[in-house]
C-alpha cells in the first residue's frame, strides 16, 4: 500500500502509519509470547526430567528399605 500512496489516509484514524504501528505492535506481542512459551516449554521439560529422577530415587529407596516390620527386626538383629 505504501508504494501506491505513501501518505494514505482513509479517515477515522485509518492511515498507513497507524496500520504499520498496529502490525509492529502485534509483532512485538507475538515475539514476547513466543519467548515466554519457549521458557515455559523448557521449564516443563525440566519438571518431567526431575519427576523421572525422583521416581527412580523413590524406587531405589523403597527397594533398599526392608518391606515389613519382621524384615526390619531381622535386619536389626543381624546388625547387632
Backbone torsions as a table, in degrees:
resi	resn	phi	psi	omega
1	UNK	NA	-35.5	-178.7
2	UNK	-64.6	-28.9	179.5
3	UNK	-75.1	-24.1	178.7
4	UNK	-82.6	-48.4	-178.5
5	UNK	-145.4	94.2	-176.1
6	UNK	-59.2	-29.8	-178.9
7	UNK	-107.6	36.5	-177.1
8	UNK	-55.0	129.3	177.7
9	UNK	-140.8	110.9	-178.2
10	UNK	-96.3	6.4	-178.9
11	UNK	86.1	167.8	179.4
12	UNK	54.3	33.9	178.6
13	UNK	75.7	11.3	-179.9
14	UNK	-94.6	85.0	177.8
15	UNK	-113.5	163.6	177.9
16	UNK	-63.3	-37.3	178.4
17	UNK	-62.2	-45.0	178.5
18	UNK	-63.8	-36.9	178.8
19	UNK	-62.1	-47.6	-179.8
20	UNK	-66.1	-35.4	176.7
21	UNK	-63.1	-42.1	178.5
22	UNK	-64.9	-41.3	177.7
23	UNK	-62.2	-45.9	-178.7
24	UNK	-66.3	-35.9	176.4
25	UNK	-64.8	-41.0	177.9
26	UNK	-63.8	-43.4	178.5
27	UNK	-60.7	-42.6	180.0
28	UNK	-62.4	-43.8	178.1
29	UNK	-65.0	-39.0	179.4
30	UNK	-66.2	-39.8	177.5
31	UNK	-63.8	-43.2	178.5
32	UNK	-63.7	-42.8	178.1
33	UNK	-59.1	-47.9	-179.0
34	UNK	-63.0	-38.6	178.5
35	UNK	-64.2	-47.0	179.7
36	UNK	-65.2	-39.5	178.6
37	UNK	-62.4	-40.3	177.9
38	UNK	-63.3	-42.6	178.1
39	UNK	-63.2	-44.0	179.4
40	UNK	-63.7	-41.5	179.6
41	UNK	-62.9	-43.1	178.1
42	UNK	-64.0	-43.1	178.8
43	UNK	-63.6	-40.2	177.9
44	UNK	-60.7	-44.3	178.7
45	UNK	-63.8	-37.9	176.4
46	UNK	-64.1	-41.3	177.9
47	UNK	-62.4	-41.5	178.2
48	UNK	-62.4	-42.8	178.7
49	UNK	-64.5	-43.2	177.7
50	UNK	-62.9	-39.4	179.8
51	UNK	-63.9	-43.2	177.6
52	UNK	-62.7	-45.2	-179.8
53	UNK	-62.6	-41.7	178.7
54	UNK	-65.4	-39.1	177.0
55	UNK	-62.5	-42.8	177.9
56	UNK	-64.8	-40.8	178.8
57	UNK	-63.5	-42.7	178.9
58	UNK	-61.9	-45.1	178.2
59	UNK	-59.2	-45.8	-179.4
60	UNK	-62.1	-45.0	-179.2
61	UNK	-65.6	-39.9	-179.8
62	UNK	-68.6	-36.6	178.1
63	UNK	-69.3	-31.1	-177.9
64	UNK	-79.2	-21.3	-177.3
65	UNK	-94.4	133.7	178.8
66	UNK	-55.2	141.8	-171.6
67	UNK	-76.5	-37.7	-175.2
68	UNK	-122.7	168.5	177.9
69	UNK	-65.5	-32.2	177.4
70	UNK	-63.7	-42.8	177.4
71	UNK	-62.3	-40.1	179.7
72	UNK	-66.1	-38.6	178.3
73	UNK	-63.5	-40.6	177.7
74	UNK	-64.2	-44.6	-179.4
75	UNK	-63.6	-39.4	178.9
76	UNK	-66.4	-42.5	179.5
77	UNK	-64.6	-39.3	179.7
78	UNK	-67.7	-32.8	-178.6
79	UNK	-71.9	-24.1	-178.4
80	UNK	-89.7	NA	NA
